[in-house]
Amino acid sequence: MEFGFFFILLSFFVLVLVIRKLTTFSKTCKSKLNLPPGPRKLPFIGSLHLFAGSNPPHRTLRDLAKKYGPLMHLQLGEVNIIVASSSKTAQQFLKTHDLDFASRSTVLMSEICCYGNKDIVFAPYGEYWRQMRKICTLELLSAKRVESFRPIREEEMSDLCRWIVLQEGSPINLTQKICMTNYEIMARATFGKKTEEHVKFIAIVKEGMEFMSTFHVADVYPSIKLLSSITGLRRKVEKVHQETDRIIENIIEEHRRVDAADRGSNEDLADVLLRVGDSGSLELPLTIENIKAVLADMFGGGIEAPTTTIDWAMAEMLKNPSILVKAQDEVRQVFDGKRGVSEAYFDELKYVKLVIKETLRLHPPGALLLPRENKERFEINGYEIPARTRVLVNVWAIGRDPEYWEDAESFKPERFLEKQVDFKGNCLEFIPFGAGGGFALESHLLLQMLS
């Protein structure tokens, strides 16, 4: 009874606090800013009600953009949101004014799981961000480093093929097996070995990625600190972080105990970060928390993105049997008589590469690029963008824009025979890995794994 009364009292207190905060916020927003067009805003919640259905956010945003245009303003709780849904509007934020919108929005998930945004993905724009991008480009994800992991990829993929052959005539969960194979590749490349707690680690990584891609009310009412605790979000995120931290901490301790001379030239990503951190050549020190945050970045993205993309590729080919047969015939022709999987022959898989491109067009690893933010008030296309506005680029909508893609909703790998685009963010109608300062540095590694 006492607990029930306490809960009611607490709920009433929170409600009063929310109304007070939102009333104050609402008054400050009534200035005569020339904002981009957008849907009507309700008191206190703005446009949150538009996302109450079962539709994924990127689909809802695409539908709204059809009505309000490719540059759209939304009010979600306390937060101003700008959505770019075409390559032309995306260019404003990813290329033309890249540095003005280079900061990342801080959310609870990144604050906790990335050790106070000490990773690369969510690090605030500045000296540390530039230093870590440089380390990634020159050390962690250079072409030479990615190539050094080639034997790992070939061995694990050969094991996968042998396992599939042994299951002939039996139903198999290919998604689960591909996820495990990607895990084993990333574990060996990142940590030097498969962790003993691999099943638990995969589950934790998946849960963390799910938190990262899910909408949370607490993130759009940042001034109401109690919300994350009341909704239970903070407790869940902290639990995921503690488990991840424990596993990575143990792995780093193992690496610390191995003498550098004993590692030889076979460095994994943890070895590289420890070596660079101990070198004394950095302007800003690389702490253990920095290293753990970066390793979590690499590991999480390296499992989820290729697994999801392969899932979609298989689904699309099953819906289009002629495409599946053509891809199978090419693979059989290229690898006929070969023992195991060798990346030396990947350049001959011309049609398979088209299938991968078309899959990434329709189903990019992140339907919405991670939110960017401007520190100061800005103007785009004659519209005013208030300071600390979160900018979302709807990559999913851009990949299906009929202005750039003929028969945009159909799965047609052959379209890339005529349309010469790359993955590097140079063609803004095709940016599955982002562009500009937000370009995913691990894209080269992901593409090797996808092939």
Contacts in CASP RR format, 6 or more apart in sequence:
PFRMAT RR
TARGET T0000
AUTHOR 0000-0000-0000
METHOD contacts of the structure
MODEL  1
MEFGFFFILLSFFVLVLVIRKLTTFSKTCKSKLNLPPGPRKLPFIGSLHL
FAGSNPPHRTLRDLAKKYGPLMHLQLGEVNIIVASSSKTAQQFLKTHDLD
FASRSTVLMSEICCYGNKDIVFAPYGEYWRQMRKICTLELLSAKRVESFR
PIREEEMSDLCRWIVLQEGSPINLTQKICMTNYEIMARATFGKKTEEHVK
FIAIVKEGMEFMSTFHVADVYPSIKLLSSITGLRRKVEKVHQETDRIIEN
IIEEHRRVDAADRGSNEDLADVLLRVGDSGSLELPLTIENIKAVLADMFG
GGIEAPTTTIDWAMAEMLKNPSILVKAQDEVRQVFDGKRGVSEAYFDELK
YVKLVIKETLRLHPPGALLLPRENKERFEINGYEIPARTRVLVNVWAIGR
DPEYWEDAESFKPERFLEKQVDFKGNCLEFIPFGAGGGFALESHLLLQML
S
10 230 0 8 1.000
14 224 0 8 1.000
14 226 0 8 1.000
14 227 0 8 1.000
14 230 0 8 1.000
17 224 0 8 1.000
17 226 0 8 1.000
18 44 0 8 1.000
18 221 0 8 1.000
18 224 0 8 1.000
19 44 0 8 1.000
21 78 0 8 1.000
21 221 0 8 1.000
21 223 0 8 1.000
21 224 0 8 1.000
22 43 0 8 1.000
22 44 0 8 1.000
22 77 0 8 1.000
22 78 0 8 1.000
23 44 0 8 1.000
25 77 0 8 1.000
25 78 0 8 1.000
25 223 0 8 1.000
26 43 0 8 1.000
26 44 0 8 1.000
29 75 0 8 1.000
33 384 0 8 1.000
33 386 0 8 1.000
34 382 0 8 1.000
34 383 0 8 1.000
34 384 0 8 1.000
35 73 0 8 1.000
35 383 0 8 1.000
35 384 0 8 1.000
35 385 0 8 1.000
35 386 0 8 1.000
36 68 0 8 1.000
36 71 0 8 1.000
36 72 0 8 1.000
36 73 0 8 1.000
36 82 0 8 1.000
36 380 0 8 1.000
36 381 0 8 1.000
36 383 0 8 1.000
37 68 0 8 1.000
37 69 0 8 1.000
37 71 0 8 1.000
37 72 0 8 1.000
37 73 0 8 1.000
38 47 0 8 1.000
38 64 0 8 1.000
38 68 0 8 1.000
38 72 0 8 1.000
38 73 0 8 1.000
38 74 0 8 1.000
39 47 0 8 1.000
39 50 0 8 1.000
39 64 0 8 1.000
39 67 0 8 1.000
39 68 0 8 1.000
39 74 0 8 1.000
40 47 0 8 1.000
41 47 0 8 1.000
41 75 0 8 1.000
42 48 0 8 1.000
42 49 0 8 1.000
44 77 0 8 1.000
45 77 0 8 1.000
46 74 0 8 1.000
46 75 0 8 1.000
46 76 0 8 1.000
46 77 0 8 1.000
47 74 0 8 1.000
47 75 0 8 1.000
47 76 0 8 1.000
48 76 0 8 1.000
48 77 0 8 1.000
48 217 0 8 1.000
48 220 0 8 1.000
50 60 0 8 1.000
50 64 0 8 1.000
51 57 0 8 1.000
51 60 0 8 1.000
51 76 0 8 1.000
51 215 0 8 1.000
55 63 0 8 1.000
56 367 0 8 1.000
57 215 0 8 1.000
57 367 0 8 1.000
57 368 0 8 1.000
58 367 0 8 1.000
58 368 0 8 1.000
58 394 0 8 1.000
58 396 0 8 1.000
58 397 0 8 1.000
59 396 0 8 1.000
61 72 0 8 1.000
61 83 0 8 1.000
61 85 0 8 1.000
61 368 0 8 1.000
61 392 0 8 1.000
61 394 0 8 1.000
61 397 0 8 1.000
62 85 0 8 1.000
62 394 0 8 1.000
62 396 0 8 1.000
62 397 0 8 1.000
62 400 0 8 1.000
64 72 0 8 1.000
64 74 0 8 1.000
64 83 0 8 1.000
65 72 0 8 1.000
65 83 0 8 1.000
65 85 0 8 1.000
65 86 0 8 1.000
65 394 0 8 1.000
65 397 0 8 1.000
69 85 0 8 1.000
70 84 0 8 1.000
70 85 0 8 1.000
70 86 0 8 1.000
70 88 0 8 1.000
70 89 0 8 1.000
71 82 0 8 1.000
71 83 0 8 1.000
71 84 0 8 1.000
71 85 0 8 1.000
71 89 0 8 1.000
71 92 0 8 1.000
71 380 0 8 1.000
71 381 0 8 1.000
71 383 0 8 1.000
72 82 0 8 1.000
72 83 0 8 1.000
72 85 0 8 1.000
73 80 0 8 1.000
73 81 0 8 1.000
73 82 0 8 1.000
73 83 0 8 1.000
73 383 0 8 1.000
74 80 0 8 1.000
74 81 0 8 1.000
74 82 0 8 1.000
74 83 0 8 1.000
75 81 0 8 1.000
76 220 0 8 1.000
77 220 0 8 1.000
77 221 0 8 1.000
78 220 0 8 1.000
78 221 0 8 1.000
78 222 0 8 1.000
78 223 0 8 1.000
79 219 0 8 1.000
79 220 0 8 1.000
79 222 0 8 1.000
79 390 0 8 1.000
80 385 0 8 1.000
80 386 0 8 1.000
80 388 0 8 1.000
80 389 0 8 1.000
80 390 0 8 1.000
81 389 0 8 1.000
81 390 0 8 1.000
81 391 0 8 1.000
81 392 0 8 1.000
82 380 0 8 1.000
82 385 0 8 1.000
82 389 0 8 1.000
82 390 0 8 1.000
82 391 0 8 1.000
82 392 0 8 1.000
83 391 0 8 1.000
83 392 0 8 1.000
83 393 0 8 1.000
83 394 0 8 1.000
84 90 0 8 1.000
84 92 0 8 1.000
84 93 0 8 1.000
84 391 0 8 1.000
84 392 0 8 1.000
84 393 0 8 1.000
84 394 0 8 1.000
85 394 0 8 1.000
85 397 0 8 1.000
85 398 0 8 1.000
85 401 0 8 1.000
86 397 0 8 1.000
86 398 0 8 1.000
86 401 0 8 1.000
86 403 0 8 1.000
87 398 0 8 1.000
87 401 0 8 1.000
87 404 0 8 1.000
87 428 0 8 1.000
87 429 0 8 1.000
87 431 0 8 1.000
88 428 0 8 1.000
89 381 0 8 1.000
90 393 0 8 1.000
90 398 0 8 1.000
90 428 0 8 1.000
90 431 0 8 1.000
90 435 0 8 1.000
91 428 0 8 1.000
92 380 0 8 1.000
92 381 0 8 1.000
93 101 0 8 1.000
93 372 0 8 1.000
93 380 0 8 1.000
93 391 0 8 1.000
93 393 0 8 1.000
94 393 0 8 1.000
94 425 0 8 1.000
94 428 0 8 1.000
94 431 0 8 1.000
94 434 0 8 1.000
94 435 0 8 1.000
94 436 0 8 1.000
94 437 0 8 1.000
94 438 0 8 1.000
95 428 0 8 1.000
95 435 0 8 1.000
95 436 0 8 1.000
97 378 0 8 1.000
97 380 0 8 1.000
98 436 0 8 1.000
98 437 0 8 1.000
99 125 0 8 1.000
100 374 0 8 1.000
100 376 0 8 1.000
100 378 0 8 1.000
101 372 0 8 1.000
101 373 0 8 1.000
101 374 0 8 1.000
101 378 0 8 1.000
101 391 0 8 1.000
102 125 0 8 1.000
102 129 0 8 1.000
102 372 0 8 1.000
102 437 0 8 1.000
103 124 0 8 1.000
103 125 0 8 1.000
103 372 0 8 1.000
103 373 0 8 1.000
103 374 0 8 1.000
103 375 0 8 1.000
104 110 0 8 1.000
104 117 0 8 1.000
104 121 0 8 1.000
104 122 0 8 1.000
104 123 0 8 1.000
104 124 0 8 1.000
104 125 0 8 1.000
104 370 0 8 1.000
104 371 0 8 1.000
104 372 0 8 1.000
104 373 0 8 1.000
105 371 0 8 1.000
105 372 0 8 1.000
105 373 0 8 1.000
105 390 0 8 1.000
106 117 0 8 1.000
106 122 0 8 1.000
107 216 0 8 1.000
107 219 0 8 1.000
108 216 0 8 1.000
108 218 0 8 1.000
108 219 0 8 1.000
108 228 0 8 1.000
108 233 0 8 1.000
108 234 0 8 1.000
108 237 0 8 1.000
109 208 0 8 1.000
109 211 0 8 1.000
109 212 0 8 1.000
109 216 0 8 1.000
109 237 0 8 1.000
110 116 0 8 1.000
110 117 0 8 1.000
110 119 0 8 1.000
110 121 0 8 1.000
110 122 0 8 1.000
110 212 0 8 1.000
111 117 0 8 1.000
112 234 0 8 1.000
112 237 0 8 1.000
112 238 0 8 1.000
112 241 0 8 1.000
113 208 0 8 1.000
113 211 0 8 1.000
113 237 0 8 1.000
113 240 0 8 1.000
113 241 0 8 1.000
113 244 0 8 1.000
113 296 0 8 1.000
114 121 0 8 1.000
114 122 0 8 1.000
114 293 0 8 1.000
114 296 0 8 1.000
114 297 0 8 1.000
115 289 0 8 1.000
115 290 0 8 1.000
115 292 0 8 1.000
115 293 0 8 1.000
116 293 0 8 1.000
117 123 0 8 1.000
117 124 0 8 1.000
118 128 0 8 1.000
118 287 0 8 1.000
118 289 0 8 1.000
118 290 0 8 1.000
118 293 0 8 1.000
119 132 0 8 1.000
119 290 0 8 1.000
119 293 0 8 1.000
119 294 0 8 1.000
119 296 0 8 1.000
119 297 0 8 1.000
120 129 0 8 1.000
120 132 0 8 1.000
120 133 0 8 1.000
120 136 0 8 1.000
120 293 0 8 1.000
120 294 0 8 1.000
120 297 0 8 1.000
120 441 0 8 1.000
121 297 0 8 1.000
121 370 0 8 1.000
122 370 0 8 1.000
123 129 0 8 1.000
123 132 0 8 1.000
127 283 0 8 1.000
127 284 0 8 1.000
128 284 0 8 1.000
131 282 0 8 1.000
131 283 0 8 1.000
131 284 0 8 1.000
132 290 0 8 1.000
132 294 0 8 1.000
133 437 0 8 1.000
133 441 0 8 1.000
135 273 0 8 1.000
135 276 0 8 1.000
136 441 0 8 1.000
137 441 0 8 1.000
139 145 0 8 1.000
139 272 0 8 1.000
139 276 0 8 1.000
140 269 0 8 1.000
140 272 0 8 1.000
140 273 0 8 1.000
140 294 0 8 1.000
140 298 0 8 1.000
140 441 0 8 1.000
141 441 0 8 1.000
141 442 0 8 1.000
141 444 0 8 1.000
141 445 0 8 1.000
143 444 0 8 1.000
145 272 0 8 1.000
146 444 0 8 1.000
146 445 0 8 1.000
146 448 0 8 1.000
148 266 0 8 1.000
148 267 0 8 1.000
149 185 0 8 1.000
149 188 0 8 1.000
149 189 0 8 1.000
149 445 0 8 1.000
150 343 0 8 1.000
150 448 0 8 1.000
152 185 0 8 1.000
152 188 0 8 1.000
152 189 0 8 1.000
153 185 0 8 1.000
153 343 0 8 1.000
153 448 0 8 1.000
153 449 0 8 1.000
154 340 0 8 1.000
154 341 0 8 1.000
154 342 0 8 1.000
154 343 0 8 1.000
156 181 0 8 1.000
156 184 0 8 1.000
156 185 0 8 1.000
156 188 0 8 1.000
157 181 0 8 1.000
157 341 0 8 1.000
158 340 0 8 1.000
158 341 0 8 1.000
159 181 0 8 1.000
160 177 0 8 1.000
160 178 0 8 1.000
160 181 0 8 1.000
161 340 0 8 1.000
161 341 0 8 1.000
163 177 0 8 1.000
164 172 0 8 1.000
164 174 0 8 1.000
164 177 0 8 1.000
174 314 0 8 1.000
175 307 0 8 1.000
175 311 0 8 1.000
178 307 0 8 1.000
178 310 0 8 1.000
178 311 0 8 1.000
179 202 0 8 1.000
179 303 0 8 1.000
179 307 0 8 1.000
180 198 0 8 1.000
180 202 0 8 1.000
182 302 0 8 1.000
182 303 0 8 1.000
182 306 0 8 1.000
182 307 0 8 1.000
182 449 0 8 1.000
183 194 0 8 1.000
183 198 0 8 1.000
183 201 0 8 1.000
183 202 0 8 1.000
183 303 0 8 1.000
184 194 0 8 1.000
184 198 0 8 1.000
185 449 0 8 1.000
186 298 0 8 1.000
186 299 0 8 1.000
186 300 0 8 1.000
186 302 0 8 1.000
186 303 0 8 1.000
187 193 0 8 1.000
187 194 0 8 1.000
187 195 0 8 1.000
187 198 0 8 1.000
187 201 0 8 1.000
187 299 0 8 1.000
188 194 0 8 1.000
188 268 0 8 1.000
189 268 0 8 1.000
189 269 0 8 1.000
189 445 0 8 1.000
190 268 0 8 1.000
190 269 0 8 1.000
190 270 0 8 1.000
190 295 0 8 1.000
190 298 0 8 1.000
190 299 0 8 1.000
191 251 0 8 1.000
191 255 0 8 1.000
191 268 0 8 1.000
191 269 0 8 1.000
191 270 0 8 1.000
191 295 0 8 1.000
192 268 0 8 1.000
192 270 0 8 1.000
192 271 0 8 1.000
195 201 0 8 1.000
195 247 0 8 1.000
195 251 0 8 1.000
197 247 0 8 1.000
200 243 0 8 1.000
200 247 0 8 1.000
201 244 0 8 1.000
201 247 0 8 1.000
202 303 0 8 1.000
204 240 0 8 1.000
204 243 0 8 1.000
204 244 0 8 1.000
204 247 0 8 1.000
205 244 0 8 1.000
205 299 0 8 1.000
205 300 0 8 1.000
205 303 0 8 1.000
205 304 0 8 1.000
206 303 0 8 1.000
206 304 0 8 1.000
207 240 0 8 1.000
208 237 0 8 1.000
208 240 0 8 1.000
209 300 0 8 1.000
209 301 0 8 1.000
209 304 0 8 1.000
211 236 0 8 1.000
211 237 0 8 1.000
211 240 0 8 1.000
213 366 0 8 1.000
216 228 0 8 1.000
216 231 0 8 1.000
216 233 0 8 1.000
217 227 0 8 1.000
217 231 0 8 1.000
218 224 0 8 1.000
218 227 0 8 1.000
218 228 0 8 1.000
218 231 0 8 1.000
218 233 0 8 1.000
218 234 0 8 1.000
221 227 0 8 1.000
227 233 0 8 1.000
228 234 0 8 1.000
229 235 0 8 1.000
244 296 0 8 1.000
245 292 0 8 1.000
248 292 0 8 1.000
248 295 0 8 1.000
248 296 0 8 1.000
249 292 0 8 1.000
251 270 0 8 1.000
252 270 0 8 1.000
252 274 0 8 1.000
252 288 0 8 1.000
252 291 0 8 1.000
252 292 0 8 1.000
255 270 0 8 1.000
255 271 0 8 1.000
255 274 0 8 1.000
256 274 0 8 1.000
260 275 0 8 1.000
263 271 0 8 1.000
267 275 0 8 1.000
269 295 0 8 1.000
269 298 0 8 1.000
270 291 0 8 1.000
270 295 0 8 1.000
273 286 0 8 1.000
273 291 0 8 1.000
273 294 0 8 1.000
273 295 0 8 1.000
274 291 0 8 1.000
276 282 0 8 1.000
276 286 0 8 1.000
277 285 0 8 1.000
277 286 0 8 1.000
277 291 0 8 1.000
298 442 0 8 1.000
301 442 0 8 1.000
301 446 0 8 1.000
302 442 0 8 1.000
302 445 0 8 1.000
302 446 0 8 1.000
302 449 0 8 1.000
304 365 0 8 1.000
305 365 0 8 1.000
305 366 0 8 1.000
305 446 0 8 1.000
306 446 0 8 1.000
306 449 0 8 1.000
306 450 0 8 1.000
308 363 0 8 1.000
308 365 0 8 1.000
309 356 0 8 1.000
309 359 0 8 1.000
309 360 0 8 1.000
309 363 0 8 1.000
309 365 0 8 1.000
309 450 0 8 1.000
310 450 0 8 1.000
312 359 0 8 1.000
312 362 0 8 1.000
312 363 0 8 1.000
313 355 0 8 1.000
313 356 0 8 1.000
313 359 0 8 1.000
316 323 0 8 1.000
316 355 0 8 1.000
316 358 0 8 1.000
316 359 0 8 1.000
316 362 0 8 1.000
316 363 0 8 1.000
316 411 0 8 1.000
317 323 0 8 1.000
317 324 0 8 1.000
317 327 0 8 1.000
317 355 0 8 1.000
318 324 0 8 1.000
319 411 0 8 1.000
320 411 0 8 1.000
323 355 0 8 1.000
323 411 0 8 1.000
323 413 0 8 1.000
326 351 0 8 1.000
327 351 0 8 1.000
327 352 0 8 1.000
327 355 0 8 1.000
330 349 0 8 1.000
330 350 0 8 1.000
330 351 0 8 1.000
330 352 0 8 1.000
331 349 0 8 1.000
331 352 0 8 1.000
334 345 0 8 1.000
334 348 0 8 1.000
334 349 0 8 1.000
335 341 0 8 1.000
335 345 0 8 1.000
338 345 0 8 1.000
343 448 0 8 1.000
343 451 0 8 1.000
346 451 0 8 1.000
349 451 0 8 1.000
351 413 0 8 1.000
352 451 0 8 1.000
353 451 0 8 1.000
354 413 0 8 1.000
354 414 0 8 1.000
354 416 0 8 1.000
354 417 0 8 1.000
355 413 0 8 1.000
356 447 0 8 1.000
356 450 0 8 1.000
356 451 0 8 1.000
357 413 0 8 1.000
357 416 0 8 1.000
357 421 0 8 1.000
357 430 0 8 1.000
358 411 0 8 1.000
358 412 0 8 1.000
358 413 0 8 1.000
358 415 0 8 1.000
358 416 0 8 1.000
359 411 0 8 1.000
360 423 0 8 1.000
360 430 0 8 1.000
360 432 0 8 1.000
361 399 0 8 1.000
361 400 0 8 1.000
361 405 0 8 1.000
361 430 0 8 1.000
361 432 0 8 1.000
362 399 0 8 1.000
362 400 0 8 1.000
362 409 0 8 1.000
362 411 0 8 1.000
363 396 0 8 1.000
364 395 0 8 1.000
364 396 0 8 1.000
364 399 0 8 1.000
364 431 0 8 1.000
364 432 0 8 1.000
365 432 0 8 1.000
365 433 0 8 1.000
365 446 0 8 1.000
366 395 0 8 1.000
366 396 0 8 1.000
366 432 0 8 1.000
367 394 0 8 1.000
367 395 0 8 1.000
367 396 0 8 1.000
368 392 0 8 1.000
368 393 0 8 1.000
368 394 0 8 1.000
368 395 0 8 1.000
368 396 0 8 1.000
369 392 0 8 1.000
369 393 0 8 1.000
369 395 0 8 1.000
369 431 0 8 1.000
369 434 0 8 1.000
369 438 0 8 1.000
370 438 0 8 1.000
371 390 0 8 1.000
371 391 0 8 1.000
371 392 0 8 1.000
372 390 0 8 1.000
372 391 0 8 1.000
372 393 0 8 1.000
372 438 0 8 1.000
373 388 0 8 1.000
373 389 0 8 1.000
373 390 0 8 1.000
373 391 0 8 1.000
374 385 0 8 1.000
374 387 0 8 1.000
374 388 0 8 1.000
374 389 0 8 1.000
374 391 0 8 1.000
375 387 0 8 1.000
375 388 0 8 1.000
376 387 0 8 1.000
377 384 0 8 1.000
377 385 0 8 1.000
377 386 0 8 1.000
377 387 0 8 1.000
378 384 0 8 1.000
378 385 0 8 1.000
378 387 0 8 1.000
379 385 0 8 1.000
393 431 0 8 1.000
393 434 0 8 1.000
395 431 0 8 1.000
395 432 0 8 1.000
395 434 0 8 1.000
398 404 0 8 1.000
398 428 0 8 1.000
398 429 0 8 1.000
398 430 0 8 1.000
398 431 0 8 1.000
399 405 0 8 1.000
399 408 0 8 1.000
399 429 0 8 1.000
399 430 0 8 1.000
400 408 0 8 1.000
400 409 0 8 1.000
401 408 0 8 1.000
401 429 0 8 1.000
402 408 0 8 1.000
404 429 0 8 1.000
405 415 0 8 1.000
405 429 0 8 1.000
406 415 0 8 1.000
421 427 0 8 1.000
421 429 0 8 1.000
421 430 0 8 1.000
422 430 0 8 1.000
423 430 0 8 1.000
423 432 0 8 1.000
423 433 0 8 1.000
423 443 0 8 1.000
423 447 0 8 1.000
424 439 0 8 1.000
424 443 0 8 1.000
425 431 0 8 1.000
425 433 0 8 1.000
425 434 0 8 1.000
425 435 0 8 1.000
425 436 0 8 1.000
425 439 0 8 1.000
426 435 0 8 1.000
428 435 0 8 1.000
433 439 0 8 1.000
433 440 0 8 1.000
433 443 0 8 1.000
433 446 0 8 1.000
434 440 0 8 1.000
440 446 0 8 1.000
END
